[in-house]
Amino acid sequence: MPYQPLPSSHNPPLTAIVIGAGLGGCATALALHHHGHRVLCVLDKVRAFGRLGDSLGLGQNALDLLAKWGCPVDEIKRIGNQAPNMTIRRWRDGKELAVQPLMDMAGYIGHRGDYHDVFLAWVRQRAIPIRMGCEVVAYDDVDPQPIITLKSGEQLRADIVVAADGIKSLARPLVLNMQDDPISSGYACFRAYFRPTAAQKANPKINKYMGADCVNFWIGPDLHLVQNTLRGGDEFNWIITHKDDGDVPESWFQPGDMAEVRRLVQTLDPDIRGIIEETESCLDWKICYREPLPTWVSSGTGRIALLGDSCHAHLPTSAQGASQAVESAGVLAVCLDQIAESGDVRVATRCYEKIRFPRTRMSQRNGEDLRDRWHGALKTVEEDKEIDPEDVKIKNRWLYSFDAEEDARERWNEVRALVAEEIRRGKITPLC
């Protein structure tokens, strides 16, 4: 039977505009459409997407929702890493410290660009317009519909505007009534994704992790390395997270210094060090931190809502950034289902942020905990002392057996009553 979205709970259906056509924006469009809301368009300022980024994971918590929205998630599973397990190793010699099912960490790990292409195709299959080269330059938070202005001068309106355009979202200062600048986390990542040459694949000194799909982690004092091999060895990804006190602006495209990378890996397990030393180029990603936001919703009409990295960005060690954006999309759609009329959109968005904040905060802290455990596990341990595997294992499994939409429905009446009282008193309790 062909996929059919749910009937709208409103007549006419609520209208929505999504800002940002990344994974979070696409998930938002898919969720809203599935629940019968009318997505007028998804806007993105870039004119075309390239195969950007490197490894990205999608957990079962996200895949179950996508499947519910009519998405054939086997398309994701087929292009993800096919290894059953992942191994956590000691930095200096590769000694196995723990082995876990790959699903314990991030579910299905693949190339972000490949996953993004699938998400974009799913949105287009639902006849939702994706408008490229459309940069939003202003928001007007007014009833009954907020207005967004594009760089071209065009103005668009909808019952709700969802800003899923990342941590540099233009909507953030509007929602927060302030500018929140990034704070250095004290860490940075050198990242590289490439196709090994035939000579590299044939070289026994460097090809140990090129023969098949595999995922490994090397942990040491104040640093760790992630290795991901895809497509049976045709594509290779490494990421080194290390201490960094530089003040380079937050960027995903800053060229990395391979001389510095080679210095960092001088003490690394030789079985992986060789291919890193032969890597031609990498990117330098400064991991910046932002305090948890007191609100995700515009204070005026409540009709402009943040979603995904624009309000709950995660560390790479959480392996849940995209999955939590999918969950947030589902919860926002459910909350919009529950309201009686368009005038209650601010009730739905306030419920959305209150339902989602504790869950995303726990997920964020999970990533912080893992980084700290990995970076501290070997600091005070004697050379040959055994490490308890539980001390270094990834502990994400609790995140997966969770239906964010069902949770929102179960909690709706309780949270709705709380929000209604806050609106009546004219005093919204901050999220944190």
Secondary structure, DSSP 8 states (H G I E B T S, - for coil): --------SSSS--EEEEE--SHHHHHHHHHHHHTT-EEEEEE-SSSS--S---EEEE-HHHHHHHHHTT--THHHHHHS---SEEEEEETTT--EEEEEEGGGTTSEEEEHHHHHHHHHHHHHHTT--EE-S--EEEEE--SSS-EEEETTS-EEE-SEEEE-S-TT-THHHHHHTS----EEEEEEEEEEEE---HHHHH-TTT-TTSSS-EEEEEEETTEEEEEEEEGGGTEEEEEEEEE--------SS-B--HHHHHHHGGGS-HHHHHHHHT----EEEEEEE----S-SB-SSSS-EEE-THHHH---GGG--HHHHHHHHHHHHHHHHHH-SSGGGHHHHHHHHHHHHHHHHHHHHHHHHHHHHHHHHTTTS--TT----GGGT----GGGTS--HHHHHHHHHHHHHHHHHHHHHHT------
